């Protein structure tokens, strides 16, 4: 049986959990922007865009992404509570985190896995691109305008 490439990271996270893998093992997982887009479109993962409202207005946001400004928070505890609310309290829900270029998403991935979230994937190329890849926008992936963000 051949497993599509876009499924492999999420499948690996599930397998790590079933086999007793640690949150640190899962923290090493990342997704390319096209893989994240496909998983969100298929309803397999929740994408959280942790950029600022100004960034959302400037470039738009991926369709279906939940917006949560990582920089404008009242400490990690309040930010974690917002994430818990987004997933209905299910810390095992599959999540993908995206930001501008992978820095904030990496920080958020670490924060979440250290606080009991077991299926957190990072989109390290971000929206604008980084050493990990060209980014959501340069790849021409879908965007929704967000003029009222």
C-alpha positions as CSV (number, residue, x, y, z in Angstrom):
1,X,0.0,0.0,0.0
2,X,1.4,3.4,-1.0
3,X,0.7,6.3,1.4
4,X,0.4,9.7,-0.2
5,X,3.2,12.1,0.8
6,X,0.7,14.6,2.3
7,X,-0.5,12.0,4.8
8,X,2.9,10.8,6.0
9,X,3.6,13.5,8.7
10,X,0.2,13.2,10.3
11,X,0.4,9.4,10.1
12,X,3.8,9.5,11.7
13,X,2.4,11.6,14.6
14,X,-0.4,9.1,15.1
15,X,2.0,6.2,15.0
16,X,4.4,7.9,17.5
17,X,1.5,8.3,19.9
18,X,0.3,4.7,19.5
19,X,3.8,3.4,20.0
20,X,4.4,5.5,23.1
21,X,6.5,8.2,21.4
22,X,7.1,11.3,23.3
23,X,5.9,14.8,22.6
24,X,9.5,15.7,21.8
25,X,9.4,13.1,19.0
26,X,6.3,14.7,17.6
27,X,7.8,18.2,17.9
28,X,10.3,17.3,15.2
29,X,7.5,17.0,12.7
30,X,6.9,19.6,10.0
31,X,4.7,20.0,7.0
32,X,5.3,21.7,3.7
33,X,2.8,24.5,2.9
34,X,1.2,22.3,0.1
35,X,0.8,19.4,2.5
36,X,-0.7,21.6,5.1
37,X,-3.1,23.1,2.5
38,X,-4.2,19.6,1.4
39,X,-4.7,18.4,5.0
40,X,-6.8,21.4,5.9
41,X,-8.9,21.1,2.7
42,X,-9.5,17.4,3.5
43,X,-10.6,18.3,7.1
44,X,-7.7,16.3,8.6
45,X,-6.0,19.0,10.5
46,X,-6.7,22.4,12.1
47,X,-4.3,25.1,10.8
48,X,-3.6,28.0,13.2
49,X,-2.1,31.1,11.7
50,X,-0.2,32.8,14.6
51,X,0.8,36.0,12.7
52,X,-0.5,39.5,13.6
53,X,-3.7,41.1,12.4
54,X,-1.6,43.5,10.3
55,X,0.1,40.5,8.6
56,X,-3.3,38.8,8.0
57,X,-4.7,42.0,6.4
58,X,-1.5,42.4,4.3
59,X,-1.4,39.0,2.7
60,X,-4.7,37.3,3.6
61,X,-5.0,34.0,5.4
62,X,-5.1,30.4,4.3
63,X,-8.7,29.2,3.9
64,X,-10.0,27.5,7.0
65,X,-7.1,28.7,9.2
66,X,-7.9,29.8,12.7
67,X,-6.2,33.1,13.5
68,X,-4.5,33.6,16.8
69,X,-2.0,36.4,17.3
70,X,1.0,34.9,19.1
71,X,2.6,38.3,19.8
72,X,-0.5,39.9,21.3
73,X,-1.1,37.6,24.3
74,X,-1.2,37.9,28.0
75,X,1.4,35.2,28.7
76,X,1.7,31.6,27.6
77,X,-1.1,30.4,29.9
78,X,-3.8,32.6,28.2
79,X,-2.5,31.6,24.8
80,X,-2.7,27.9,25.7
81,X,-6.2,28.4,26.9
82,X,-7.1,30.0,23.6
83,X,-5.7,27.0,21.7
84,X,-7.5,24.5,24.0
85,X,-10.7,26.4,23.2
86,X,-10.0,26.2,19.5
87,X,-9.8,22.4,19.6
88,X,-12.7,21.9,22.0
89,X,-10.4,20.8,24.8
90,X,-8.9,17.9,22.8
91,X,-5.1,18.2,23.2
92,X,-4.7,15.2,20.8
93,X,-6.4,17.0,17.9
94,X,-4.1,17.3,14.9
95,X,-2.8,20.9,14.6
96,X,-0.5,22.7,12.1
97,X,1.0,26.0,13.0
98,X,2.0,28.6,10.4
99,X,3.5,32.1,10.7
100,X,5.4,34.5,8.5
101,X,8.7,32.5,8.1
102,X,8.7,29.7,10.7
103,X,10.1,31.4,13.8
104,X,6.8,31.9,15.7
105,X,5.4,28.6,14.5
106,X,8.4,26.8,15.9
107,X,8.0,28.5,19.2
108,X,4.3,27.7,19.3
109,X,4.9,24.1,18.4
110,X,7.4,23.8,21.3
111,X,5.0,25.5,23.7
112,X,2.1,23.2,22.8
113,X,4.1,20.0,22.9
114,X,5.5,20.9,26.3
115,X,2.0,21.5,27.5
116,X,0.4,18.2,26.5
117,X,-0.5,18.6,22.9
118,X,0.4,15.4,21.1
119,X,-0.2,16.1,17.4
120,X,1.4,19.5,16.6
121,X,3.0,20.0,13.2
122,X,5.0,23.0,12.1
123,X,4.9,24.7,8.6
124,X,8.4,26.0,8.8
125,X,8.4,27.7,5.4
126,X,5.6,29.9,6.6
127,X,3.6,32.3,4.5
128,X,6.6,34.2,3.0
129,X,9.2,31.5,2.8
130,X,12.3,30.5,4.6
131,X,15.2,28.1,4.3
132,X,12.5,25.4,4.6
133,X,10.8,26.3,1.4
134,X,9.3,29.1,-0.7
135,X,6.3,29.7,1.5
136,X,2.5,29.6,1.1
137,X,2.3,32.7,-1.0
138,X,5.1,32.0,-3.5
139,X,3.7,28.5,-4.0
140,X,0.4,30.1,-5.1
141,X,-1.7,28.3,-2.5
142,X,-5.2,29.6,-1.8
143,X,-5.6,32.7,0.3
144,X,-8.7,34.5,1.7
145,X,-8.6,38.2,2.1
146,X,-9.0,39.4,5.7
147,X,-9.7,43.1,5.5
148,X,-11.4,43.2,8.9
149,X,-8.8,41.3,10.8
